[in-house]
Amino acid sequence: MRTGEKALCVSDTGRFFATSPNFLDRLCGENLTSEDWDLLADQGCAILDGDALGAVSHIYGVAERLTRAGALDYLILVPTLRCNLSCTYCQVSRAGLHQPGFDWSEETLGSVLQLLDSLATPRIKIEFQGGEPTLRPDLLRAVIDRCERFEDRQFVVCTNLHELSDEILELFDRADLYISTSLDGDAATHGRNRTGGDASTGQFLANLRFVIERYGPHKVSALPTIDAASPPDIDGLIDAYVEHGLESIFLRPINYQGFARKRYPGAREQSDAWRLYYERFVRRLIERNWQDRSRVLEESYFSICLRRIFQPGADRHVDLRNPNPMGVDYIVVDHDGTVFPTDEARMLSRSGVVDLSIGDVANGWAGEKRELLNRHATNQFDPACQRCAYQPYCGRDLVDDIARYGRIDFPKPETEFCRRHLHIFDFLFDLIYDEDPAVRYSLSRWLRLAGTPPALGEILG
Amino acid sequence: MIPLNLPAFAEAERPFVTRLRTQNHSPKPSDSLLVDADETGSSFAGKNGLFAVDGTSALQMEGDVVLVQPIGGGAARMERLLRAGSHHNTLLVTERCDQLCVMCSQPPKKTHVDRFDLFEEACLLAEPGTLIGISGGEPTLYKDRLCSMIERVLGAREDLEFHVLSNGQHFERDDIERLRNPVFRRVCWGIPLYGAEPALHDRIVAKDGAFARLEESFATLLLSGARIELRTVLLSINLSALPSLARHVTRRLRFIECWSIMQLENTGFARNRWSQLYVDHGTNFSPVAAALDCAALHGIPARLFNFPRCSVPEPYRAQAPASISDWKRKYMPPCSACREREQCCGFFEWHPDDEAIRAVTPL
C-alpha cells in the first residue's frame, strides 16, 4: 500500500485484505502455514479441499464482477449541435447558433421514434446532449411523448441553463425529468471558462437558483470542468455548490476532446499537480462532512469507484465497467442520425481524429466495426491488468486510449486511464484503512450505509 | 385475527377444492355459489353438493379458494387456502420435519397426509399474479411431489409465483437439471441459517451435521440458478453471533436474493421457552446494526422482519417492512397515534401484551 508497511491482497473476486510483510513473504514464497490457509479460506480467498460451496461461491464472485449488459435501454440523443455559448474547452466543437444543417431532420426524428417503438425493455433512460438541446424543445417533446409506454422513464437534459423559455419549463416540470448543468466554481471562474461575460454569468446563476427553488436540489445536478493547470480554490468551489444546495460534485478535468485538444494541449496527460489537487479536494470534503453532519458532500466519481470495490454489480456508470461493451445497452445518436458507441467517440469523430461511428439510427449499428471494438472491450486479458490488484474494480475505455494515443494497445501503465485509476484506487485504499473516525464517517456515507462500521477493511497476519 | 379454518357441514364424502362466490357473475364449474346466509353462517352449493360454514360472513370470503374436508357424519372443516386479495397465503404441505428447531412456530408431527393434488387444484384457481407460500413441516421431504406440483402449476399459469420455506437438507446434485427448468425462476426458496458456526446452527435446529448438509445444498442451489431468501431468526443464543454471520453471508452466500433477519414468534415451541429464547433488540440493537451495515457494505439486501418500526433506530427503519401476515397481526392501543403504522409489522397476535405495550413508542 502507498502508506505504511502493509500490503494489500486482492482476489479475482475483488475480496481484499491488508497484511503484514511477513505474511506476504510466506504467501509469495509458498510457505503458508495451515493457520494461514484457514485465514485465507475464511476471507473467501482460498478454497480448501472438499469445500464445494467455497468453490462455486468463488466462481460466482468472479462472474459477479463482469458487466452483464442487457438490452438497449439508454440513449444519448443529440437533437442539435448548435449552441448559444462558446466555452473555451468545448468538447464537441459545437456549431454556431444560427448555422443550418446541425439539427435532426424530419427523417432522423422519425427513425429515433421508430427505434423507441422497437425497444423491448420496460425501462428507458434518455440523456439529451448537444450542442444545447433546449434550443429544440419540439424535438425533446416528441421523444418524451413517445416514451409514455415505458413503465420506468428517466430523462436528463444536459443544458447550460442559459435560456429558460416557458416551453422548456413545461418540460422541466415533469417528475421524471432531471436537469444536468455545468458550474465551474465562483462567478468569475465560471464566466472565464464558459459564458465570457458578467451579464450572461449572472443570468445563468439566476436560472440555476430558479430551477433549484422550483424543483429542489434532487432534480438538478451540476459538474465543474477544471483546468488542471490553474484549478480553482477548493473551498470556493465547494461553497459555490453548497450555496445552491448541491451536495455531489463531479470533479472533471478538461477532457482532451474537441476544441480542448488545441487550446489545452496539457490536458492530454494529467499531472501530479492534478492528482494532488484531487486528493486535497476529497480530504477537504471529509473534513467538512465531519464538521457539519447536516449534509453529505461527495465527489461523485470517487463514490462510484469506492462502491465498485465493495459492491460488485455497480455497473450503471458506463464509463467504468468491465467488460465495457460498445453499442449494446446504450448508444449515442448524433445530430445527423449517426450512431456512436459513446459520447467521447462522437467528440473524437467530430474532431476528425478517427471515425468511430458504428452506423446510423435508420439502418442499424450491429456491424463489423462494433464487433471489432467489442473484441477488445475488456481488461481481463491485458497482461498489465491481469497483474493489477485493482482489475476487479476497474474498467476499460477503448475510446479514451484512441483519443489520447491513437491506438488501443499502448502499454496500460502508460495510459492516462490507468494512471488516473491507479491513483484513485491507491488513494481509496489509504482511506479504507485510515483509522480517523472522520474518514470512516464520510466513506460510510458515500457507501450509503446506515451506520459507520468500526472498520471497512480487515488486516490479516 | 382472521380465521383460516372454519367448522362446516358438507354433503360430499371426499375432500374437494372450490372457489366461494357470493354473487352469480358467470359461474365456472369450480365455483360454489352462496345460497343462504344468516348471522351465524352461510351455505354454498357447487358441483360437490351443498356445504355450510360457521363463523365468518360470506362477503368476507368472496373469491376465496377453499378446501372442504369431511371428517365424518356430515361434519367437515373448511380451510381458506387462498384468500382473495391477501398477500399472505400459505399452503401447509406436510407436518413432518427432520429438524426440531428450538423455537419452531409449527411443531412437527409424525404423520403425513398427502394433499398435493388438492393443493395443485387450488393453485390453478389462484387469482392472477398471486405469490403462493408453501410451508410445513419440511416440504422437501416430499421433494418429487412438491417439484411436480410446482412444475405443473407454473407451466399452466405464467402469472403465478411460489415461495417455499425449506430447511435445505434435501437438495442433491441430481436435482440441478430439474431446478434449472425456467419455471423455477418463479420460485423463491426461504432457507434458514442461524449462525456461521456449524455447532451453533446445529444446536438451534437440533440436528447434527445440519450446517454441513446445508452448505452442500447451497452449492447445489447456486449451480441450479435458484433464488434464495436467507432467513435468520433472532434468539438470545445467536444475537451476538449475528455480525459474524453477516460476514459469512457476504463471503460465501453472495448469490442469495435477500437476507431476512426475523424477530421471534411467540407460538409453537417458542411459547414455553419464551424467556430463554426471546431477546429484546430494543435494548441491544448494536449486533443487528453491525450485521445490517456489513450486508449493505457488500451489497447484500437485508431486511428486518417482525421488528416494530419504533423499536428500530431511525437510520435502519426503512429496512423494517410490515412483514407479519395480515391474519395474525395486531397493534397496541398507542399505535393508533403512530404516523408509521401503515408501514409497520405490528406484533404477532400471540405476542404477550404486557411486553408489547412496553415496547411501543409511537412515532
Interface residues (C-beta under 8 A of the other chain):
Chain A: R15 D42 Q43 G44 A52 L53 G54 A55 V56 S57 Y60 G61 E64 F310 Q311 P312 G313 A314 S444 L447 R448 L449 A450 G451 T452 P453 L456
Chain B: E215 E216 F218 A219 L222 L223 R251 R252 L253 R254 F255 A289 A290 L292 D293 C294 A296 L297 H298 G299 P315 Y316 Q319
